[in-house]
Amino acid sequence: MAVNMITYDAQRHKIAKPVTTREEYISLRDSEANRMAEKHRMVQMNYSLASENENESSFPLRGAKTVGNSVGMDVDLNEDENENEKQTNAIHDLILSKKEELGLLMLERSATKGYHLVFRRHADMTNEENLRWASDMLGVEFDKGAKDVTRVFFTPPSDKLLYLDDEIFSRSPLTLEEVSIGVKEEDNNSIEKPTEGSDPLIGNSTELITRDLYLGTPYSTIIDKYWELFYNGQTPVKSNRDTLTYELANVMKHICGFDRELLARVIPCYDGFPEAEKMKCIDSALSGKRTQMPKRLKEVLYDIQRSMLISGGQGSPIGELEGALAQDELFFYNRIPKGVLAQGVKESIDAAGKALSMPVITAVCPAIGARATGVQLVVHGKPNTLNLISYIAGDFASGKGQMDDVVKAWMSEDISMAEMYNQQWAEYAEKKKRSKNKKEQPEEPKLPKVWLTLNNTTANLAEELANVQGRHAFSFTPEADVVSLKWKTSISDFSTMIRQSYDGSAYDREARSVDAVNVHIPRLLWNVVMCGTPDALYRVVNNYTDGFQSRIAVARTPDNTFAALEDTPAHLTDVQKEKIEQISHLLPLMNGIVDLPKLEARGREWLEEIRLETMKNDDKVMARQRMRICVTAQRMTCCLMLAAVCAKLIKEHGMNGAERHLKTDPYLWKKMMEKQQTQAFLDMFGIIADSLIDNAMYFFRDRIEDAFSSRSYAGNKVQLSGRSRKGKNDTIYSRLPQEFSSVEAMNHSIAVKGASVTQNAVQQMLKNWIKQGLVEVTENDNYRKTS
């Protein structure tokens, strides 16, 4: 048998290192790096080759003369099989049922689709014949591009491991004289390539590392272009090499697969920078959270692509660079765990396009919450109705319009009722007009209309909100300027109503006039979805200290400025609309309070992570944002779980059966929700929360800081003198000259705090000094001490 972990030598040739125990094997799979890795950065394993003697700790993969007594096989499922859970489970059950006959040693789900399995080798057959034998026995096809003994598997964490026999770790090699291994003679100068599919964002990992290319473009070209675009071609010198090397590593890690060794090789040691110090900068950059490509990196890649087109280049690597940039827009979609996108939610994303996955989720969750108006989620010990306010921000023609049909599909029943109520109101208005001079006037109807337009007055909207009879009202606008223009003189009223609706608190409006609107709503339930440009967002949210901003879930559409038009642009089909409406129809049948302890624990864990991170950086803005974002993310995750419960009931009982079960057993949905607290949904909470806080910081950080530091803010109690605290920041302050730059501040911070200090922490320190009156900004964007 044979289990080998693949590493690389100094010349980037593959080296196989035998794994001899179950404990070592599991620890490699479950390492933190492997759990966080994209598929093509996961640990690689080979199950077919063995070392020539037992004392060898490693051996070259290429040219190996000895095979193990086991064969690794890759079973890819087609899209239909992978979508069909029953069929997938049937293949899994089939393999396990024939494990004795097959000689099964290991079975796992692959990182994307299909299975990897290892079985005992038949010495009288070539490697391909062994694979064909197993394929015929199981009735499944093996990957034709993965039939020789140098085949490697990208190995996911052990939660994907379905079967493991300790026999796989025993050493029983076979020489070339004993078995025909079926490997073609290779040219000594050829490059070893993994045979699994290549991720277009990261590229073929082995080829990328061996030739120091990113999708056909040398890394040196990308780095040179970076300095050219943002630093006028000036490379780092001794006074700024710490800061700029960290910045470069922070950018390059996204196209180096977050690989420390590759970053170390492609980033030079500028101006005599010691290797150890450079590695500290790289490690600091790698310790940050994984996000989409930074804007600067995209600009660099676009500029390289543009240069190639101007010079007459065609095909690869131009197409590959374009593909990588397009793939980056699927960053959030690719992170969504399997099983989270249930019926209704999946169709919504497919109808809008996968690149818009987070905007779609942010738009449909308020609709789900409004439909499930009777559901209350316990958050931090207090029942919360699923009140959500969201804003989808993006430039014109960026895909915001895709939300219209999706949201309307979720609210189709309420829209139909609203149309009927509008007709009744039109009939009343006509009667009122005809009986203008008559003694008896028609009675004004109280219409419980849920779908409410935002193009309305404060009084009318308040009255309509009072008529919904304790249910959720819902408003959607594809143009947020409707709010800023219609409510221009009363935007504070809109802000107050939104804040009270998020909290589910009472809303009262009184006037002395008999004809004036007087409303008393015990609990204001009103979910709102707005779409608009970023500048329209600032017209809607123009106060950053009253809590309005922190209650809004903001999503960003991807930058599609240079994106090619798809051959078949996404749109909502009749089938997708029907599936969404099925889930939406079941949501109002759920009523009661649900307590999800695992989701609550995950929320508290996330809060603590952000608290510690913000304490290190003295980031008060993010620290305050985390509080409501955690609540919002828990509500949104609950909405996705409710959709999953409905989807499961429909799958098991059909539409009519699901409706019947929910009506006859009012506690059924609660039991199912408790079981729905899977790791996938807990991970989804983290993805949603991270996205919300990133967007809040992106759009509002500077405005919030300016608002709270303003002298007109009554809560501003910043003391400009009499400071008694003495810490590392004070030491940095004392070391700096009377006038200094941000680069000097970064260098002194590294000197005092170590190389792990981040650019964000330094910027926050400088902002705090400005707020405290310790420094001021000069005309040339440097800083001058005031004391």
LINSUL-V372819 format. One line per field, one symbol per residue. psi: psi as a letter, one per 40 degrees, with the letter a starting at -180 (. if undefined). burial: b if it has 9 or more other ideal C-beta (glycine too) atoms within 8 Angstrom, else e. Layout:
# LINSUL-V372819
psi: ???
burial: ???
This chain:
# LINSUL-V372819
psi: ihhhhhaiadefihhhhhheiddddddddeiddddeiideeihhihediiidideheiihdhehehiifihhhhhhiidddddhdddddddddddddfddddfhdihihidciaihihihihdeiidddddddddddefiiihdegeieehihhhiieeehdhhheddeihgihidddihefhihihdeihhhieiihheddihddddddefihfehidddddddddddeffehiiiddeddddddddddddddeeffhdddddddhighffhiddddddddddddeiihaihiddddddddddddddddeeiiahedddddddddddeeddddehihedgiidddddddddhdefdddddddddddddddfdehhhhhfehhhighhhihhhiiifeedeeddddddddfdddddddddddddddddddddddfdeidhiihhighghdhhiegiidddddddddeefeihihihheheedddddfdefddddddddddddefiihihiidhdeihhihhdhhhhhhhiiiidddddddgeheeeeddeehhhihiihfdehihidgiiihiddddddddddddddeehhihhhgddddddddddddddddddddefgdddddddddddddddddddddddddddddddddeiddddddddddgeedddddddeefidddddddddddddddddddddeddddddddeieehdehfhheifhehhaddddddddiidhiidddddddddddeieeiidddddddddddddeediihidfeaihie.
burial: bbbbbbebeeeebbbbbbbeeeebbbebbbbeebeebbbbbbbbbbbbbbbeeeebebbbbbebebbbbbbbbbbbbeeebbeeeebbeebbebbbebbeebebbbbbebeeebbbbbbbbeeebebbbbbbbbbebbeeebbeebbbbbbbbbbbeeebbebbeeebbebebbeeeebebbbeeeeeeeebebebeebbebbbbbbbbbebbbbebebebbbebbbbbebeeeebbeebbbbbbbbbbbbbbbbbbbbbebbbebbeebeebeeebbbbbbbbbbeeeeeebbebbbbbbbbbbeebbeeeeeeebbebbbbbbbbbbbbbbeebbebbebbbbbbbbbbbbebbbbbbbbbbbbbbbbbbbebbbbbeeeebbbbbbbbbbbbeebbbebbbbbbbbbbbbbbebbeebbebbeebeebbeebeeeeeeeeeeebbbbbbebebebbbbbbbbbbbeebbbbbbbeebbbbbebbeeebebbbebbbbbbebebbebeeeeeeebebebebbbbbbbbbbbbebbbbbbebbbeebbbbbbbbbbbebeeeeeeeeebeeeeebbebbbbbbbbbbbbebebebeebbebbeebbeebbebbeebbbebbbebbbbbbbbbbbbbbbbbbbbbbbbbbeebeeebbbbbbeeeeebbbebbbebbeebbbbbbbbbbbbbbbbbbebbbebbbbbbbeeebeebeeeeeeeeeeeebbbbbeebeeebebbbbbbbbbebbebbbbbebbbbbbbbbbbbebbeebeeebbbbee
